[in-house]
Amino acid sequence: MTYVLVRFSVENLAKWKAVFEEAAALRKSFGSVGVRAFSKADNPNEVVIVGEYADKEKAMQMFQSQEFREATARGGVKGPPEVTFLNEVVNLPA
C-alpha cells in the first residue's frame, strides 16, 4: 500500500468537488482504494487530499496522465498540485 498527499488551491471548492467526485473511476482504474479530501478551515479553496493506492507505480502513472491533467483543469485547480508519496511508519489506535 502507498499513500499520497496532494496539496493545491482551487478557484471554487464546490466546482472542484463535483469534478473530484466524477473522477472516482479514474482514481480506481489506477489502483485507488480510498481518498479523503480536506479544505483549510480559514481558506476553503486550499485543499489537501490523502489517498491510498494499491501500487505506487500505478499511482505515479495516474498523476502523470493526461486524464488527471484534464480533470484538474476542469476542476479549476490553480497551478500544478504538489504530490508527495508517503510510507506509513506507524499506525496507533489513538
C-alpha positions in Angstrom: 0.0 0.0 0.0 1.2 3.5 -0.7 -0.2 6.8 0.4 -0.3 10.1 -1.4 -0.6 13.6 0.0 -1.8 16.1 -2.6 -2.0 19.9 -1.9 -3.4 22.6 -4.2 -5.6 25.6 -4.5 -8.9 25.8 -6.4 -10.9 28.6 -7.9 -14.1 27.4 -6.3 -14.4 24.5 -3.8 -17.9 23.4 -4.9 -16.9 23.2 -8.6 -13.8 21.3 -7.8 -15.6 18.8 -5.5 -18.1 17.9 -8.3 -15.3 17.1 -10.7 -13.3 15.3 -8.0 -16.3 13.0 -7.3 -16.8 12.4 -11.0 -13.1 11.3 -11.2 -13.6 8.4 -8.9 -13.5 5.9 -11.8 -10.2 7.4 -12.9 -8.6 7.0 -9.5 -10.0 3.5 -9.1 -8.6 2.5 -12.5 -5.1 3.4 -11.2 -5.5 1.4 -8.0 -7.1 3.9 -5.6 -8.6 2.1 -2.6 -9.8 5.3 -1.0 -9.3 9.1 -0.6 -10.1 11.8 1.9 -10.3 15.4 0.9 -9.9 18.3 3.3 -10.0 22.1 3.0 -8.3 24.6 5.3 -10.7 26.0 7.9 -9.6 29.5 7.2 -9.4 29.2 3.4 -11.7 26.6 1.9 -10.2 27.0 -1.5 -6.9 25.4 -0.3 -7.3 21.6 -0.5 -5.4 18.7 0.9 -6.1 15.1 -0.3 -4.8 11.9 1.4 -5.2 8.9 -0.9 -4.4 5.2 -0.5 -3.3 3.2 -3.5 -2.6 -0.4 -4.0 0.6 0.2 -6.1 2.9 3.2 -6.1 3.9 2.9 -9.7 0.3 2.9 -10.9 -0.5 5.9 -8.6 2.5 7.7 -10.1 1.2 7.0 -13.6 -2.2 8.5 -12.7 -0.6 11.8 -11.5 1.3 12.0 -14.8 -1.6 11.1 -17.0 -3.5 13.3 -19.5 -6.8 12.3 -17.8 -5.5 13.6 -14.5 -4.4 16.9 -16.1 -7.7 17.3 -17.8 -9.6 16.6 -14.6 -7.6 19.2 -12.6 -8.2 21.8 -15.3 -11.9 21.1 -15.3 -12.0 21.4 -11.5 -10.3 24.8 -11.5 -7.1 23.7 -9.8 -4.7 26.7 -9.8 -1.2 25.6 -10.9 0.2 22.1 -10.7 -0.7 20.2 -7.5 2.1 19.3 -5.0 2.1 15.5 -4.9 4.0 13.6 -2.2 4.3 9.8 -1.8 4.3 8.6 1.7 5.4 5.4 3.5 3.5 4.5 6.7 5.8 4.5 9.7 3.3 3.7 12.5 -0.4 3.3 12.9 -1.6 3.8 16.5 -5.2 3.3 17.7 -5.4 6.7 19.5 
